[in-house]
Amino acid sequence: MKVEDIKKIAIVGAGDMGHGIAEVAAMAGYKINLYDIKQEFVDKGMTKIKESLTKQVSKQKLTQEAMDKVVGNFTCFTVIKDAVKDVDFMVEAAPEILDLKQKIFKEIDQYAPKHAILASNTSNMSITKIGGATGRPDKVVGLHFFNPVAMMLLVEVIRGEKTSDETMNVTYDLMMKWKNFRGNMVPVRVEKDTAGFIYNRIGSPAGIYLMEVLQRKLVTPEVVDAKVRSIGAPMGPYETMDYTGLDINYHGMLYFAEVMSPDYKPRKWLEDMVKAGTLGKKTGKGLFEWPGGARPTIDPAKADPKFDPMDLICLQVNEGTKLLEGGVARSAAEIDLAMVNGGGGVFGPFALAKGMGWDKVAERCEKISKELGVKWFMPTETLKKGNIKI
Ligand SMILES: NC(=O)c1ccc[n+]([C@@H]2O[C@H](COP(=O)([O-])OP(=O)(O)OC[C@H]3O[C@@H](n4cnc5c(N)ncnc54)[C@H](O)[C@@H]3O)[C@@H](O)[C@H]2O)c1
C-alpha cells in the first residue's frame, strides 16, 4: 500500500486523544469514521471537535466554509464492525489497558479490509503484544500522539517486532501529510518497541528524580517549577505532572518499574495523592491548585537557586544514550527533534548538554545517582566515552 491509497480512516475511542486525532486527520481531508462504545461518548467527541474548530474560526485562522468541510468528513459509529469495514487505516485511542487493546485489535482485525493498517495510540504498551492479537502483525504499528493533538506536533511512529517496512513507511508518510493548528506534524521513527518509546522514555528518569527529591523534602513543586520557568520553559515539570494527571504518572511509573527497573517504583507521596483522588488539573487540585481548570499561579521569585535544571537534562542525555545503544532511536538529533516537538522547549537535551562536555555530563549523572541512591542514573558506556554525534 502507498500513502495515496489511504482515503478513509477509523478512529476508535473518541475521548481526549481520539477526538484530537480525528480532528487533525479530518483537517488533512480524510473521511473519518469516529467510533466509541456509546452514542454519548461519540457525541462528546464531536462536540469537542466542533468547539475546537469554532475557536479557530473566531480567531480567523479557519474559515467557516473550511470548518464545515472538516465536520462534513465525519461519520459516527457505535458498532465496531460498521466503523472499520471500509477503512484503509485505523487509529485506536481506547483506555490504556493491554487486555482491552488486544480485544479491540482482535475484533477490528476480523472486520477491517485486509490491506488496512491498524495503529495504536498507546502511551507505553507493547506494539508487538497488541499486534500479536491480530492475524496481521506486519500491519500493526504504534502511533503515539501528544496531548492536545490539535497543538502538539510530535508523533512517534513505532515499529513492533513484526511491523513491516512498508507499514512503517506508509504510516510515516501519512503523518507527513497531517497538519494541526501549530504546523506540520513531526513524525519520529521509533525502531524498536520499548517502554515509553522515545519521548516518555527520555522523560522517565526525570520522573524518578522528581518523585525522589519531593519524597526526601529536598524541594517543593513551586520552587522547582519557578526555576524551570525562569529559564524559558513554558511549563515546569511538576505542573506538567498535574496537567497530565497524577494517576497517569503513577500508572506509568508502575509500568516502568515492572519492565525496566524497581527505581521507577512510585514514591509514597504520589501513591497517597492518587489514592486521595487529588489528580491534578482534571480534579481541580493536585500538586497545585487548578481553579476552574486555569493554570496554577507560580511565583517566579520562589525559584530555588540550588535546584539546577541541568541535572534533569544530564539524566535525559544518559537515557538517550541507552536508546542509541539499543537501536531504538536512529540518532541523537532525532531524539532532540522528538523532545522539542513533544514538549515546549527550543532545544533538545543533547543540544543543551553538548557544551558541558560529555565527560562532565557523565560525572553529573554519577553524582546524582550516588546522592539519591538511584542506580538507574549511572552513566552508560556511550556517555562515558563521549561516543555521541550531534
Ligand atoms: N491523555 C494523554 O495525555 C495521552 C497522551 C498520549 C497517549 N494517550 C493514550 O491514548 C489512549 C486514550 O487515552 P485518552 O486520554 O484519550 O483516554 P480517554 O479516557 O479520554 O478516552 C478513551 C475513550 O475510549 C473509549 N472506550 C472505552 N472502551 C472502549 C472500547 N472497547 N473500544 C473503543 N473505545 C473505548 C472511552 O469511552 C473513551 O471515550 C490511551 O492509550 C492513552 O494512554 C493519552
PDBQT file of the ligand as one rigid body, heavy atoms in Angstrom, charges set to zero:
ROOT
HETATM    1  N1  LIG A 401      -4.233  11.704  27.637  1.00  0.00    +0.000 N 
HETATM    2  C1  LIG A 401      -2.985  11.807  27.222  1.00  0.00    +0.000 C 
HETATM    3  O1  LIG A 401      -2.286  12.775  27.547  1.00  0.00    +0.000 OA
HETATM    4  C2  LIG A 401      -2.423  10.770  26.302  1.00  0.00    +0.000 A 
HETATM    5  C3  LIG A 401      -1.292  11.072  25.512  1.00  0.00    +0.000 A 
HETATM    6  C4  LIG A 401      -0.815  10.122  24.610  1.00  0.00    +0.000 A 
HETATM    7  C5  LIG A 401      -1.427   8.885  24.521  1.00  0.00    +0.000 A 
HETATM    8  N2  LIG A 401      -2.504   8.599  25.322  1.00  0.00    +0.000 N 
HETATM    9  C6  LIG A 401      -3.119   7.283  25.166  1.00  0.00    +0.000 C 
HETATM   10  O2  LIG A 401      -4.280   7.422  24.379  1.00  0.00    +0.000 OA
HETATM   11  C7  LIG A 401      -5.235   6.427  24.737  1.00  0.00    +0.000 C 
HETATM   12  C8  LIG A 401      -6.542   7.105  25.080  1.00  0.00    +0.000 C 
HETATM   13  O3  LIG A 401      -6.336   7.995  26.159  1.00  0.00    +0.000 OA
HETATM   14  P1  LIG A 401      -7.309   9.216  26.441  1.00  0.00    +0.000 P 
HETATM   15  O4  LIG A 401      -6.579  10.138  27.341  1.00  0.00    +0.000 OA
HETATM   16  O5  LIG A 401      -7.900   9.717  25.186  1.00  0.00    +0.000 OA
HETATM   17  O6  LIG A 401      -8.448   8.474  27.287  1.00  0.00    +0.000 OA
HETATM   18  P2  LIG A 401      -9.983   8.891  27.462  1.00  0.00    +0.000 P 
HETATM   19  O7  LIG A 401     -10.450   8.162  28.679  1.00  0.00    +0.000 OA
HETATM   20  O8  LIG A 401     -10.165  10.353  27.374  1.00  0.00    +0.000 OA
HETATM   21  O9  LIG A 401     -10.669   8.242  26.164  1.00  0.00    +0.000 OA
HETATM   22  C9  LIG A 401     -10.800   6.880  25.965  1.00  0.00    +0.000 C 
HETATM   23  C10 LIG A 401     -12.047   6.635  25.145  1.00  0.00    +0.000 C 
HETATM   24  O10 LIG A 401     -12.102   5.252  24.797  1.00  0.00    +0.000 OA
HETATM   25  C11 LIG A 401     -13.445   4.830  24.906  1.00  0.00    +0.000 C 
HETATM   26  N3  LIG A 401     -13.503   3.393  25.056  1.00  0.00    +0.000 N 
HETATM   27  C12 LIG A 401     -13.662   2.645  26.183  1.00  0.00    +0.000 A 
HETATM   28  N4  LIG A 401     -13.719   1.336  25.856  1.00  0.00    +0.000 NA
HETATM   29  C13 LIG A 401     -13.581   1.254  24.516  1.00  0.00    +0.000 A 
HETATM   30  C14 LIG A 401     -13.597   0.179  23.589  1.00  0.00    +0.000 A 
HETATM   31  N5  LIG A 401     -13.755  -1.077  23.984  1.00  0.00    +0.000 N 
HETATM   32  N6  LIG A 401     -13.457   0.476  22.291  1.00  0.00    +0.000 NA
HETATM   33  C15 LIG A 401     -13.296   1.745  21.868  1.00  0.00    +0.000 A 
HETATM   34  N7  LIG A 401     -13.314   2.801  22.698  1.00  0.00    +0.000 NA
HETATM   35  C16 LIG A 401     -13.440   2.563  24.014  1.00  0.00    +0.000 A 
HETATM   36  C17 LIG A 401     -13.987   5.599  26.100  1.00  0.00    +0.000 C 
HETATM   37  O11 LIG A 401     -15.409   5.624  26.072  1.00  0.00    +0.000 OA
HETATM   38  C18 LIG A 401     -13.335   6.965  25.906  1.00  0.00    +0.000 C 
HETATM   39  O12 LIG A 401     -14.136   7.824  25.131  1.00  0.00    +0.000 OA
HETATM   40  C19 LIG A 401      -4.594   5.647  25.889  1.00  0.00    +0.000 C 
HETATM   41  O13 LIG A 401      -3.963   4.516  25.391  1.00  0.00    +0.000 OA
HETATM   42  C20 LIG A 401      -3.581   6.637  26.446  1.00  0.00    +0.000 C 
HETATM   43  O14 LIG A 401      -2.530   6.004  27.118  1.00  0.00    +0.000 OA
HETATM   44  C21 LIG A 401      -3.016   9.514  26.185  1.00  0.00    +0.000 A 
ENDROOT
TORSDOF 0
